[in-house]
């Protein structure tokens, strides 16, 4: 029975990872090219007033607010059904770009923001309930590696489609988004393959927090979110959550635009967006696989070394980006000579792609360890805990997309550095307290 139970949990984690891989092949690929595609649509003269940055800001603003109600939705419909509801919203958003209209773009942005809150809260709950103290690190790594394959496959496709194009014509746009829509629908259907957890499967979950989701109603789930937010550990982790939101904005929407707007890359600039996304995905996959396979080492040495590694990788990437890309590249490709040329070196496409890989590798370091520590600390409050994580992350991501339309590259990088330092130190503090409490046999943290 124990072996079968473990097999079922592993099966669920793998299927969950593949399902999200398909869904986010569509969304993450579409998000990375959204501003570039809309810039091309604007040149056609039929899409006045639309902005990819504004659309993404709306998505993450709604996402942030909706996280307060997401645990209640999950408590009513259950994790699997909730993920299906959220995935349908992703499909609707992708469909908007086949024949884009401003009102549909922004309405779709609202819908996917709602869907994102539900699908990610349900995902966190489902992953936690299919993990134990010994497997939560491994399962987080497996899920993350599979999820981030979406960046690799989707962006290779975009690279092929955008190669040699200075503007994205309607035929290319329609072809790309029809394929992405089909892929998103496949991922949605895969969610129906997931197996529900049986009541007896709760027996070996780590009881670090005394809250119990079983039988909770929507109001209780909301109240539990408020209670968790007041704990010192969650407030400290909130600083780290905020950093993951800012860097999510940068690598998922801003960095590709910077590359596409860099004239030194010539006719390759637009196709390099796809290559950049693929290398971000390669970094995410490598990190997720390494940290997943090294789950036992994490249990022995803690999460701090991985977080420190991610911090160093990101700081290296930010410095290289600062010296390699034009300061005005996040805003426009129409720049003056003074603002165009990098301060220290002439723009180099190989350095730009290396930075893409480093951004993905560092992101996987932070996110896998956040998943791991939340699953470790709050196994019985997984939905509220992951909802709070996504609330803070999406709130800062929304702020990032709002200021990305106005701030030069150097100021965006400065924000990332400040929050990167603060978030890393805050995580160290919580990890130390968690390890101390675990050694002393405490059953509740916070």
C-alpha positions in Angstrom: 0.0 0.0 0.0 2.8 2.4 0.9 4.5 1.8 -2.4 1.3 2.3 -4.4 0.6 5.5 -2.4 4.1 6.8 -3.3 3.7 5.8 -6.9 0.3 7.6 -7.1 1.8 10.8 -5.6 4.8 10.7 -8.0 2.4 10.1 -10.9 0.4 13.2 -9.9 3.4 15.4 -9.6 4.7 14.3 -13.1 1.3 14.7 -14.8 0.9 18.1 -13.1 4.3 19.2 -14.4 3.5 18.1 -18.0 0.1 19.8 -17.9 1.5 23.1 -16.7 4.3 22.7 -19.3 1.7 22.8 -22.1 -0.4 25.5 -20.5 2.5 27.8 -19.9 4.2 27.0 -23.2 1.3 29.0 -24.5 1.2 31.8 -21.8 4.9 32.4 -21.1 5.8 32.3 -24.8 2.9 34.7 -25.5 3.8 36.9 -22.7 7.4 37.3 -23.8 6.4 38.4 -27.3 3.3 40.3 -26.3 4.8 43.8 -26.3 6.7 43.1 -29.5 3.6 41.7 -31.2 1.5 44.7 -30.1 4.1 47.1 -31.4 3.7 45.5 -34.8 -0.1 45.5 -34.6 0.0 49.2 -33.8 1.8 49.8 -37.0 -1.1 48.3 -38.9 -3.2 51.2 -37.6 -6.1 49.1 -36.2 -5.1 48.8 -32.5 -4.7 52.3 -31.1 -4.5 52.5 -27.4 -3.3 48.9 -26.7 -0.1 48.1 -24.8 1.5 44.8 -23.9 3.0 46.3 -20.7 -0.4 47.6 -19.6 -2.0 44.2 -20.4 0.6 42.3 -18.3 0.2 44.9 -15.5 -3.6 44.3 -15.5 -3.0 40.5 -15.4 -0.8 40.7 -12.3 -2.8 43.3 -10.5 -6.0 41.2 -10.8 -3.9 38.1 -10.0 -2.7 39.8 -6.8 -6.2 40.8 -5.6 -7.8 37.5 -6.7 -5.4 35.5 -4.5 -7.4 36.6 -1.4 -10.4 34.7 -2.8 -8.6 31.9 -4.4 -8.3 29.7 -1.3 -12.1 29.9 -1.0 -12.6 28.7 -4.6 -10.2 25.8 -4.0 -12.0 24.9 -0.8 -15.3 24.7 -2.7 -14.3 23.0 -6.0 -11.1 21.2 -4.9 -7.7 21.5 -6.4 -8.2 19.6 -9.6 -11.4 21.2 -10.7 -10.0 24.6 -9.7 -7.0 24.1 -11.9 -9.3 23.3 -14.8 -11.3 26.5 -14.3 -8.1 28.5 -14.2 -6.6 26.8 -17.3 -9.7 27.7 -19.4 -9.1 31.4 -18.6 -5.6 31.0 -20.1 -7.0 29.5 -23.3 -9.4 32.5 -23.6 -6.5 35.0 -23.2 -4.4 33.3 -25.9 -7.3 33.3 -28.3 -7.5 37.1 -28.0 -4.3 37.6 -30.1 -5.6 35.8 -33.1 -7.7 38.8 -34.0 -6.7 41.4 -31.4 -9.0 44.2 -30.2 -8.1 46.6 -27.4 -11.2 45.8 -25.3 -10.8 42.1 -25.7 -7.1 42.3 -24.8 -7.9 44.1 -21.5 -10.9 41.9 -20.7 -8.8 38.8 -21.4 -6.2 40.3 -19.1 -8.7 40.5 -16.3 -10.0 37.0 -16.9 -6.5 35.4 -16.9 -5.6 37.3 -13.7 -8.6 35.6 -12.0 -7.7 32.3 -13.5 -4.0 32.6 -12.5 -4.9 33.1 -8.9 -7.1 30.0 -8.8 -4.8 27.7 -10.8 -1.6 28.6 -8.8 -3.3 28.4 -5.4 -4.8 25.0 -6.4 -1.4 23.9 -7.8 0.4 24.7 -4.6 -2.2 22.8 -2.6 -2.1 19.8 -4.9 1.7 19.6 -4.9 1.9 19.8 -1.1 -0.8 17.1 -0.6 1.1 14.8 -2.9 4.4 15.3 -1.0 6.0 14.4 2.4 8.7 16.1 4.4 11.3 14.0 2.5 9.8 14.5 -1.0 8.7 18.1 -1.0 12.1 19.4 -2.2 12.3 16.7 -4.9 8.8 17.2 -6.1 9.2 21.0 -6.2 12.2 20.5 -8.4 10.5 18.0 -10.7 7.5 20.2 -11.1 9.6 23.3 -11.8 11.8 21.6 -14.3 8.8 20.3 -16.3 7.0 23.6 -16.1 9.9 25.5 -17.4 10.3 23.2 -20.5 7.5 25.6 -21.7 10.0 28.3 -22.2 12.3 26.1 -24.1 9.8 24.6 -26.6 7.7 27.7 -27.0 10.5 30.1 -27.7 12.3 27.8 -30.2 9.0 27.9 -32.1 8.9 31.7 -31.9 12.5 31.9 -33.0 11.7 29.9 -36.1 8.6 31.9 -36.9 10.1 35.4 -36.2 13.5 34.7 -37.9 14.3 37.5 -40.4 11.3 39.7 -39.6 11.6 43.3 -38.4 7.9 43.5 -37.8 5.4 40.7 -37.1 2.8 40.5 -39.9 -0.7 39.3 -39.2 -0.2 35.9 -40.9 2.7 35.1 -38.7 0.9 36.3 -35.6 -2.2 34.3 -36.3 -0.2 31.2 -37.0 1.8 31.5 -33.8 -1.2 32.1 -31.6 -3.4 29.4 -33.1 -0.6 26.9 -32.3 -0.2 28.3 -28.8 -4.0 28.0 -28.3 -4.0 24.3 -29.3 -1.1 23.6 -26.9 -2.9 25.4 -24.1 -6.0 23.3 -24.6 -4.0 20.1 -24.5 -2.5 21.1 -21.2 -6.0 21.8 -19.8 -7.3 18.4 -20.9 -4.3 16.7 -19.1 -5.5 18.0 -15.8 -8.4 15.5 -16.0 -5.8 12.7 -15.7 -4.8 13.7 -12.2 -5.9 11.4 -9.4 -7.6 12.7 -6.3 -5.9 12.1 -3.0 -7.4 9.6 -0.7 -8.1 10.5 3.0 -5.7 7.9 4.3 -2.9 9.5 2.3 -2.6 12.4 4.8 -0.9 10.2 7.4 2.8 10.9 6.6 2.6 14.6 5.9 4.8 16.8 8.0 2.8 18.5 10.7 4.7 21.8 11.1 1.7 24.0 11.3 -1.4 23.3 13.4 -4.0 24.7 10.9 -6.2 22.1 9.1 -7.8 22.7 5.8 -9.9 19.6 5.9 -13.5 20.6 5.9 -12.8 24.3 5.8 -15.3 26.5 4.1 -14.6 29.5 2.0 -14.8 32.0 4.9 -12.5 29.9 7.0 -10.0 29.7 4.2 -10.0 33.5 3.9 -9.6 34.0 7.6 -6.7 31.5 7.6 -4.9 33.6 4.9 -5.2 36.7 7.2 -3.8 34.7 10.1 -0.8 33.5 8.2 -0.1 37.0 6.9 0.3 38.2 10.5 3.1 35.7 11.3 6.6 37.0 11.4 7.8 34.2 9.2 5.3 35.0 6.4 6.1 38.7 6.6 9.8 38.0 6.2 9.2 35.6 3.3 7.0 38.3 1.8 10.2 40.3 1.0 11.6 37.3 -0.9 8.2 36.8 -2.6 8.4 40.5 -3.7 11.8 39.9 -5.3 10.5 36.9 -7.3 7.7 39.2 -8.6 10.1 41.9 -9.8 12.5 39.5 -11.5 9.5 37.6 -13.0 8.5 40.9 -14.7 12.0 41.5 -15.9 12.7 38.1 -17.5 9.2 37.3 -18.7 8.3 40.6 -20.4 11.0 43.2 -20.2 14.2 41.5 -21.2 12.9 40.1 -24.4 11.7 43.5 -25.4 15.1 45.0 -24.6 16.8 42.5 -26.9 14.2 43.1 -29.7 14.7 46.9 -29.4 18.6 46.7 -29.6 19.5 48.0 -33.0 23.1 46.6 -32.8 21.6 43.1 -33.2 20.3 44.2 -36.7 17.8 41.9 -38.4 18.3 39.2 -35.8 16.9 41.3 -33.0 13.3 40.0 -33.2 14.3 36.4 -33.6 16.7 36.7 -30.7 13.7 37.2 -28.5 12.8 33.5 -29.1 16.4 32.3 -28.5 16.6 34.4 -25.3 13.4 32.8 -24.0 14.7 29.3 -24.9 17.9 30.0 -22.9 15.9 31.3 -20.0 14.0 28.0 -20.1 17.2 26.0 -20.3 18.4 27.7 -17.1 15.1 27.1 -15.4 15.1 23.4 -16.4 18.7 22.8 -15.4 18.1 24.5 -12.0 14.8 22.6 -11.4 16.3 19.3 -12.3 19.5 19.8 -10.2 17.6 21.0 -7.2 15.0 18.2 -7.5 17.6 15.5 -7.9 19.5 17.1 -5.0 16.5 17.0 -2.7 18.3 14.8 -0.1 21.2 17.3 0.0 18.7 20.1 0.6 17.2 18.1 3.5 20.7 17.7 4.9 22.3 21.2 4.3 19.2 23.4 4.1 17.9 25.7 1.4 20.3 28.6 2.1 23.1 27.4 -0.3 20.7 27.2 -3.2 19.3 30.7 -2.5 22.8 32.1 -2.2 23.7 30.5 -5.5 20.6 32.0 -7.1 21.5 35.4 -5.7 25.1 35.4 -7.0 23.8 34.2 -10.5 21.3 37.0 -10.7 23.6 39.7 -9.6 26.1 38.6 -12.2 23.4 38.7 -14.9 22.2 42.2 -13.9 25.7 43.6 -14.1 26.3 42.1 -17.6 22.9 43.3 -18.8 23.7 46.8 -17.5 26.9 47.1 -19.5 25.6 45.3 -22.6 22.1 46.7 -23.5 20.9 50.2 -24.2 19.4 52.0 -21.3 16.3 53.0 -23.3 15.7 49.5 -24.7 12.8 48.6 -22.4 10.8 51.5 -23.7 11.4 51.9 -27.4 13.7 51.0 -30.4 13.6 54.7 -31.5 16.4 56.2 -29.5 19.0 58.9 -29.8 22.7 58.0 -30.2 23.5 59.2 -26.7 21.0 56.9 -25.1 21.4 54.0 -27.4 25.0 53.0 -27.0 25.9 51.0 -23.9 28.1 52.7 -21.3 30.9 50.2 -21.2 30.8 47.8 -24.2 29.1 47.5 -27.5 26.0 45.3 -27.4 26.9 41.7 -27.9 24.2 39.1 -28.7 26.2 36.2 -27.1 26.4 38.1 -23.8 22.7 38.8 -24.0 21.9 35.2 -24.5 24.2 34.2 -21.6 22.3 36.6 -19.4 19.1 34.9 -20.4 20.4 31.5 -19.2 21.6 33.1 -15.9 18.2 34.8 -15.4 16.4 31.4 -15.7 18.9 29.6 -13.5 18.6 32.1 -10.7 14.8 32.2 -10.9 14.7 28.4 -10.5 16.9 28.7 -7.4 14.5 31.1 -5.7 11.2 29.6 -6.8 12.0 25.9 -6.0 13.2 26.9 -2.5 10.1 29.1 -1.9 7.9 26.1 -2.9 9.9 23.8 -0.7 9.8 26.0 2.4 6.1 26.7 2.1 5.3 23.1 1.7 7.5 22.3 4.7 6.1 24.9 7.0 2.4 24.9 6.0 1.4 21.4 4.8 -2.1 21.7 6.3 -2.5 25.4 5.2 -1.1 25.0 1.7 -3.8 26.8 -0.2 -3.7 30.0 2.0 0.1 29.9 2.1 0.6 29.6 -1.6 -2.1 32.2 -2.2 -0.2 34.7 -0.1 3.0 33.9 -2.0 1.2 34.5 -5.3 -0.5 37.6 -4.0 2.8 39.3 -3.1 4.6 38.0 -6.2 1.9 39.1 -8.6 1.5 42.5 -6.9 5.2 43.3 -7.4 5.1 41.9 -10.9 2.2 44.2 -11.7 4.2 47.2 -10.3 7.1 46.1 -12.4 5.1 46.1 -15.6 3.7 49.5 -14.8 7.1 51.1 -14.3 8.7 49.2 -17.1 6.8 51.4 -19.6 8.6 54.5 -18.1 11.9 53.6 -16.4 15.2 53.2 -18.2 17.0 49.9 -17.9 19.5 51.1 -15.2 16.7 52.0 -12.8 14.9 48.7 -13.3 18.1 46.8 -12.6 18.7 48.9 -9.4 15.2 47.9 -8.1 16.1 44.3 -8.8 19.4 44.5 -6.9 17.9 46.2 -3.8 15.1 43.6 -3.5 17.4 40.8 -4.4 19.6 41.6 -1.4 16.7 42.1 1.0 14.8 39.0 -0.2 17.9 36.8 0.2 18.6 38.0 3.7 14.9 37.6 4.7 14.9 34.0 3.4 18.0 33.2 5.4 16.3 34.4 8.6 13.2 32.3 8.1 15.2 29.2 7.1 17.4 29.5 10.2 14.3 29.7 12.4 12.6 26.8 10.6 15.7 24.6 11.0 16.0 25.5 14.7 12.3 24.7 15.3 12.5 21.4 13.5 15.6 20.3 15.4 13.8 21.1 18.7 10.7 19.1 17.6 8.3 22.0 17.5 5.0 21.2 15.7 4.1 24.8 14.8 6.1 27.6 13.3 4.9 31.2 13.4 
